[in-house]
Amino acid sequence: MKKLQQLYEGKAKKVFATDDPEAYIVEYKDDATAFNGLKKGTINEKGIINNRVSNHLMKMLESHGIPTHLIKELSDRETLVKKVTIVPLEVIVRNIAAGSLSKRLGLPEGKKLAKTVLEYSYKDDALGDPMVNDYHVYAMELATPEELATIAGYAFKINELLTNYLKDLNIELIDFKLEFGKTSDGTIILADEISPDTCRFWDSVTGEKLDKDRFRRDLGNVEGAYQEIMKRLLGE
């Protein structure tokens, strides 16, 4: 598999073309951003950890019937993935009040929600990724009702699978962000990543935050938190 020209560079990853028209190479970076890019920094070996953690969790989800973009891990920082057209929605699943949900609704952080919350945000950095509902999605033709129903079904199933899997590792899944893409034949699959960058992970015993909030909130020991997640998931 040949790595060809760079097609895209985002906040956390670079995407490269390959000699296979249906596959890309994703390279994970150590760059860290928060608050729509207003805060920037570097987390040592974040790219390695996110690459390996995300692939590990996607393999677990694949084994339970969730289709993903993962083809194979190429190196510590690089993964071969299926070519998709990203659906321009951030799909957010919330089990416990934290972050923007607590601010918007005045809920104390750490309050268990009576029902899991599913939110959508329109992926547009210039607009600040505004929250949208089903009607906005259809009006803007971001996804069809059938596609959104598939995405929602996958999101709830992923939440169930991840919550149960992480519970055995003393990790509580507070909330997380997903992205989905469409393959050339229109099939919806899970894309992007599942990592401490995109999930809130709390130690279920101590309540310690083991995710990007340590960077966002200047809590210190950011690298240690990311490494702890990899240690628990991969035994390293």
C-alpha positions as CSV (number, residue, x, y, z in Angstrom):
1,M,0.0,0.0,0.0
2,K,1.6,3.3,-1.1
3,K,1.0,6.5,0.8
4,L,0.4,9.3,-1.7
5,Q,-0.4,13.0,-1.4
6,Q,-1.9,14.6,1.7
7,L,-5.6,15.3,1.2
8,Y,-6.6,16.9,4.4
9,E,-5.2,18.1,7.8
10,G,-7.4,18.6,10.7
11,K,-6.9,19.4,14.4
12,A,-5.8,15.9,15.3
13,K,-5.2,13.9,12.1
14,K,-3.8,14.0,8.6
15,V,-5.4,12.1,5.7
16,F,-3.5,10.7,2.8
17,A,-4.5,9.2,-0.5
18,T,-3.2,5.7,-1.4
19,D,-2.8,3.6,-4.5
20,D,-6.2,2.0,-3.6
21,P,-9.0,4.4,-4.7
22,E,-11.2,3.0,-1.9
23,A,-8.7,3.5,1.0
24,Y,-7.0,6.3,2.8
25,I,-4.2,6.4,5.4
26,V,-5.0,8.4,8.6
27,E,-2.0,9.7,10.5
28,Y,-2.6,10.8,14.1
29,K,-0.9,13.9,15.5
30,D,0.1,15.0,19.0
31,D,-1.5,18.5,18.5
32,A,-4.3,19.3,20.9
33,T,-7.0,21.9,20.6
34,A,-10.0,22.9,22.6
35,F,-12.8,25.5,22.4
36,N,-13.0,25.3,18.6
37,G,-9.2,25.9,18.2
38,L,-8.9,28.8,20.6
39,K,-6.7,26.8,22.9
40,K,-3.8,24.9,21.4
41,G,-1.0,22.7,22.7
42,T,0.7,19.4,22.4
43,I,0.1,16.2,24.3
44,N,3.2,13.9,24.2
45,E,2.4,10.6,22.3
46,K,-1.3,11.5,22.0
47,G,-1.3,10.5,18.4
48,I,0.1,7.0,19.2
49,I,-2.4,6.5,22.0
50,N,-5.5,7.7,20.1
51,N,-4.6,5.6,17.1
52,R,-4.2,2.4,19.1
53,V,-7.1,3.0,21.5
54,S,-9.5,3.9,18.7
55,N,-8.5,0.9,16.6
56,H,-8.9,-1.4,19.6
57,L,-12.4,-0.1,20.4
58,M,-13.4,-0.2,16.7
59,K,-12.4,-3.8,16.5
60,M,-14.5,-4.6,19.5
61,L,-17.5,-2.8,18.0
62,E,-17.0,-4.6,14.7
63,S,-17.1,-7.9,16.5
64,H,-20.6,-6.9,17.7
65,G,-21.9,-5.9,14.3
66,I,-21.1,-2.2,14.1
67,P,-19.6,-1.4,10.7
68,T,-16.5,0.9,10.9
69,H,-14.0,2.4,8.5
70,L,-11.1,0.4,10.0
71,I,-9.1,-1.8,7.6
72,K,-5.9,-2.3,9.6
73,E,-3.3,-0.5,11.8
74,L,-0.2,0.2,9.8
75,S,2.0,1.7,12.5
76,D,1.8,3.4,15.9
77,R,0.4,6.5,14.3
78,E,-1.0,5.3,11.0
79,T,-4.1,3.3,10.1
80,L,-5.6,2.2,6.8
81,V,-9.3,3.1,6.5
82,K,-12.1,2.8,4.1
83,K,-12.7,5.9,1.9
84,V,-15.9,7.6,3.0
85,T,-17.8,10.8,2.5
86,I,-18.3,12.2,6.1
87,V,-21.8,13.0,7.1
88,P,-21.3,16.6,8.3
89,L,-22.8,15.9,11.8
90,E,-21.2,15.4,15.2
91,V,-23.2,12.8,16.9
92,I,-23.0,13.3,20.7
93,V,-24.2,10.7,23.2
94,R,-24.6,11.7,26.9
95,N,-25.1,9.4,29.8
96,I,-24.0,11.8,32.6
97,A,-24.2,15.6,32.8
98,A,-20.9,17.3,32.0
99,G,-19.3,20.0,29.9
100,S,-21.6,22.0,27.6
101,L,-24.8,20.1,28.7
102,S,-24.2,21.2,32.3
103,K,-23.7,24.8,31.3
104,R,-26.7,24.9,29.0
105,L,-29.2,23.3,31.3
106,G,-27.8,24.1,34.7
107,L,-27.3,20.5,35.6
108,P,-24.6,19.6,38.1
109,E,-21.6,17.9,36.5
110,G,-21.7,14.2,37.4
111,K,-25.5,13.9,37.6
112,K,-26.7,10.7,36.0
113,L,-29.3,11.5,33.3
114,A,-32.7,9.8,33.6
115,K,-32.4,8.9,29.9
116,T,-29.5,8.8,27.5
117,V,-29.4,12.0,25.4
118,L,-28.6,12.1,21.7
119,E,-27.5,15.4,20.2
120,Y,-26.4,16.5,16.7
121,S,-24.1,19.4,15.8
122,Y,-23.5,20.7,12.3
123,K,-19.8,20.2,11.5
124,D,-18.7,23.8,10.7
125,D,-15.8,25.3,12.6
126,A,-16.6,28.8,11.3
127,L,-20.1,28.6,12.9
128,G,-18.8,26.9,16.1
129,D,-20.4,23.5,15.3
130,P,-24.0,24.7,16.2
131,M,-26.4,22.2,17.6
132,V,-29.2,21.1,15.2
133,N,-32.2,18.8,15.4
134,D,-33.7,16.4,13.0
135,Y,-35.6,19.1,11.1
136,H,-32.5,21.2,10.5
137,V,-30.7,18.0,9.2
138,Y,-33.5,17.3,6.7
139,A,-33.9,21.0,5.7
140,M,-30.1,21.4,5.0
141,E,-30.1,17.9,3.4
142,L,-27.3,16.7,5.6
143,A,-28.8,13.3,5.8
144,T,-32.1,11.6,4.9
145,P,-34.5,10.3,7.5
146,E,-33.4,6.8,6.8
147,E,-29.7,7.7,7.1
148,L,-30.3,9.6,10.4
149,A,-32.3,6.6,11.8
150,T,-29.4,4.3,11.0
151,I,-26.9,6.8,12.6
152,A,-29.1,7.1,15.7
153,G,-29.5,3.3,16.0
154,Y,-25.8,2.8,15.7
155,A,-25.1,5.5,18.3
156,F,-27.3,4.0,20.9
157,K,-25.9,0.5,20.3
158,I,-22.3,1.8,20.4
159,N,-23.1,3.5,23.7
160,E,-24.4,0.2,25.1
161,L,-21.4,-1.8,23.9
162,L,-18.8,0.8,25.1
163,T,-20.5,1.3,28.5
164,N,-20.5,-2.4,29.3
165,Y,-17.0,-3.0,27.9
166,L,-15.4,-0.1,29.9
167,K,-17.3,-0.9,33.1
168,D,-15.1,-4.0,33.6
169,L,-12.1,-1.7,33.3
170,N,-13.3,0.7,36.0
171,I,-14.0,3.4,33.4
172,E,-17.3,5.3,33.4
173,L,-18.4,6.5,30.0
174,I,-19.8,10.0,30.6
175,D,-20.4,11.2,27.0
176,F,-18.7,10.9,23.6
177,K,-18.7,12.2,20.1
178,L,-19.1,10.1,17.0
179,E,-18.8,10.8,13.2
180,F,-20.2,8.6,10.5
181,G,-19.4,8.4,6.8
182,K,-20.9,6.9,3.6
183,T,-19.0,4.5,1.4
184,S,-19.1,4.6,-2.3
185,D,-22.3,2.5,-2.3
186,G,-24.0,4.7,0.2
187,T,-23.5,2.4,3.3
188,I,-23.4,4.3,6.6
189,I,-20.4,3.3,8.7
190,L,-18.6,4.6,11.8
191,A,-15.6,6.8,11.0
192,D,-13.2,9.2,12.7
193,E,-12.0,7.9,16.1
194,I,-13.0,6.8,19.6
195,S,-10.4,8.1,22.0
196,P,-9.7,10.3,25.1
197,D,-10.0,13.2,22.6
198,T,-13.6,12.4,21.7
199,C,-14.9,10.7,24.9
200,R,-15.2,11.7,28.6
201,F,-13.7,8.8,30.6
202,W,-13.9,9.0,34.4
203,D,-12.4,6.5,36.8
204,S,-15.5,4.8,38.2
205,V,-13.9,4.5,41.7
206,T,-12.2,7.8,42.2
207,G,-14.0,10.0,39.6
208,E,-10.6,11.1,38.2
209,K,-10.9,12.5,34.7
210,L,-9.0,10.4,32.1
211,D,-9.6,12.4,29.0
212,K,-9.1,15.7,27.1
213,D,-10.8,17.6,29.9
214,R,-7.5,17.5,31.7
215,F,-6.1,19.7,28.8
216,R,-9.2,21.8,28.4
217,R,-9.3,22.7,32.1
218,D,-5.6,22.8,32.9
219,L,-5.9,19.9,35.4
220,G,-2.4,18.6,34.8
221,N,-1.1,15.1,34.1
222,V,-2.7,15.1,30.7
223,E,-0.2,12.6,29.3
224,G,-0.7,10.3,32.3
225,A,-4.4,10.2,31.8
226,Y,-4.1,9.2,28.2
227,Q,-1.5,6.6,29.0
228,E,-3.8,5.2,31.7
229,I,-6.6,4.7,29.2
230,M,-4.2,2.8,26.9
231,K,-2.9,0.8,29.8
232,R,-6.4,-0.3,30.9
233,L,-7.6,-1.1,27.3
234,L,-4.4,-2.7,25.9
235,G,-2.6,-3.8,29.1
236,E,0.4,-1.6,28.3
